[in-house]
Every structure is written in structure tokens, then in C-alpha cells.
Amino acid sequence: MRLGRSDRSYTKSWNSNTKQALGLYRLLAKNLGFWPMDCHTTKSKFLITFVLLMSMSLIILLLIKGNCGAITEFVDALSLIICGLTTIIKVIIPRINYKKMSVIIKSAVNDWKKIDHHDKSRLKTMQYFSNIGRVVFIIQMSGAYIVGFPLIVMKLPFVVNYFHLNKNESLLLINKTILTASSNVGQVPIGPTCWIPTNMSSNIYFLYFILQSIQLFIVCSAYIGSDTYFFGIGLHIWGQLRILNNSLDKFNKADTVLKEKNLLRKFIKRHDHLLKLIKYFEDIYSYIILAQVGTDVLLTCISGIVLLMTVQYGDPIVIGGLVIRIYLVYVQLFMYCFIGEKLTEESNKLEISIYHDIPWYNMDKKIVNDIKFIMMRTNYSYKLTAGKMYTMNYANFIGIIKAMGSYFSILRLMFINNNE
């Protein structure tokens, strides 16, 4: 498929429903540099390069500075760096596969453009799924910024001085190790205070603080935003599969062989198109999901270990933050498993729907033979996978939770035995 220099002319075909359904995803992807119709532009190339540099700089910082300071500070930094590495994968793979993604996006735009407002059932179905996507987008992005905002504000010098007023030192006791943190040392949103040189000037520190704030904002936007982008696209494809299923009722109203053939031809064409979209969707996100699952498992393990350490000393702020972090990880995993489960479920319904909803027993033999081939084609079982290896569905999501529960139980026993 040949793409234009930009989506400027294509955007003219966006109606109010299209903007409501896809506008937030376009805004996010454009600002992060992986909107498929803009991949040729200089602005898009600059944005994607900037996002990648901001994400990679966190990894370089860890390699240079290493592990020092309080363990909670280091875990926060390590978690953000892991998220930064995953963010690179999340934005670069859709960028590389922009042709496949553009087919999916243009198909979604055409679905909204060609919708018949007299077809209340189809319009209601599409609006239902688009509204779910918008709500999830707003909640997830708001949550990402709510989590990231305190990391910036609480490290501002005047805020730090306020909380450390009349206190020259604060002691942090974790894992039977006392770490001393001077209140005079500057703090930054990402990383422990020991990553900051003691001879850093105020101007350099100010610029460094702004740079890290930008890094944190970009990582939060890209890391969570990519998930909501995936979720919204997956919801739309799910909705189109449901509409295809519901369209089989039209065969009951066909009173001539010609009408039956036309309906069958439209069904085959639409089904083939949706199968292509599903394949492209799997091709784009399979390895992203693999990276996401690995990241979520690693973050859960790291946060779980620190949680077991901090529980012994009863720091409610740190404990609350770690619990929220683990909760958000499970929400991310559930989003991928939810879309995988629903796409598989809806695609598997087609064969049964064809058998029950089409009055094939009253049709011409040639049409019945065509229906048999269609039913054979619907035997194609779609599965959203992580790296073509691990199927994303409810059963495997529960399996991950059980595995994590067993892991934490063993860790808890180990810490209890060590303390005794």
C-alpha cells in the first residue's frame, strides 16, 4: 500500500465520530513520533529520535553511576530504567511496522466514515467500544501522571528543605543497613542522591533536574500510552468482529438467490479483511507483549523484594507506593490478556453463528457449498501471543498471578528464616 507524504489530506475524511474514537490515540502517537501516517515527516523522525534518546539516557546513567544510596531510591531508578528500555521497544516496533499499522488505522477511519447512521445497532456497537477505549485511555494516562508527578514535586529543593526543616540527617534502615542522606544534597526525580556530584553548580543542577523531569514525563507517556494505544486498536477490531457476527441476520431477509450471493460476497470480503487486520495486529504487538510480560514480571519481583524489606520497618508511604506499583503491573498484564481473550472468543463465534443464523437449509446448493468453505475458513483460531510463544488470555493471566503468589510465599519464608 502506497502512503502519502502525510495524513493531512486523509485527516479531512475524519468525521466527529472518528475524532472522538481515535483522536486521543492520534494525539499521543503523533507526539511520540510513531503515528503511521506521519512516519515520513521530519517532525516525526525528530520526535521518535528524541524519545529514544531520553529513554536510553536512563540506561546509560545506571551503567555509569551504578548501585548506591538507599535501596528504595535505587529500586525506583531501576524500575524507571527498565520501563525506559521497554518504552524503546514499544515505540520503535510500531514505527518499523508503520505500513501494517497504517492499514489498521485507515481501516478504522473508513469504518467510521462509511457507517450508516440509520443502522442503529452497528453505530451503538462501535460507540460502545470506542467509549470504553476513551475511558481506559483517560484513566491510565491520568494514573501515569499522578504517579510520576510526585516524583518531580517531592524532589524540588524547596519541598525537600521544607520536609527536612530542623533535621540535619535522616536515617533509613533497610535490610539491617543504615544509610545516611544529607538534607543539603540536591535530589532529582530519577535516581539516588549519590548519583549527583557534590561539586555540581546550581545552574547545572537546575538544568539536570529539568532534563530528568522531561525524561520521566516521556517515559510515563510512552510506557503507559503505548498500552492504551494497543487497547484502543484491539477494542475496535473486536467491535468489527462482533458487527460481522451480527450481520449474519441479514440472510434471513434475503428472498432471492442474487441477494444471498451478494450478502455472501460482502461477508467473505469483510471477513478476509478482518483476518488481515488481526494478523497485522499480532505481527506488530507479539514481541512488544513479550517484552511487556518480561518487564512486568521483573518489576513485580523487584517491588516484591523491597516490599518484604520495608514491611519490617512499617514505612506506610513506601509500602503504599510499592503496592500501587504491583497493582498497576497486573492491570497492564490484564489489558493484554483481555484483548487476546476477546479477539479469540469473537473470532471463534463465527463458525457457530454461520451455522445457526444463516438459513442454509433453504438455500441453493452452490451457496451451501460456499458456506461450507467459509466455515472451514473460520476454523482459523486467532491467538494473541507474547513472542509467538505464550498465549494472552484469562487462563494464562490467572497462571501468572498464581506463579507470582507462590514466588512471594517462598520469599516471605526466606526472609522470616533469615531474621530468626
Secondary structure, DSSP 8 states (H G I E B T S, - for coil): ----S-SHHHHTT--HHHHHHHHHHHHHHHHHT--GGGTTSHHHHHHHHHHHHHHHHHHHHHHHH-S-S-HHHHHHHHHHHHHHHHHHHHHHHHHHTHHHHHHHHHHHHHHHHS--TT-HHHHHHHHHHHHHHHHHHHHHHHHHHHHHHHHHHTTSHHHHHHHTTT-SEEEEEETTEEEEEETTS---SSS-GGGS-TT--HHHHHHHHHHHHHHHHHHHHHHHHHHHHHHHHHHHHHHHHHHHHHGGGGGGG--SHHHHHHHHHHHHHHHHHHHHHHHHHHHHHHHHHHHHHHHHHHHHHHHHHHHHHHHTTT-HHHHHHHHHHHHHHHHHHHHHHHHHHHHHHHHHHHHHHHHHHS-GGGS-HHHHHHHHHHHHHTT-----EETTTEE-SHHHHHHHHHHHHHHHHHHHHHHHHHH-
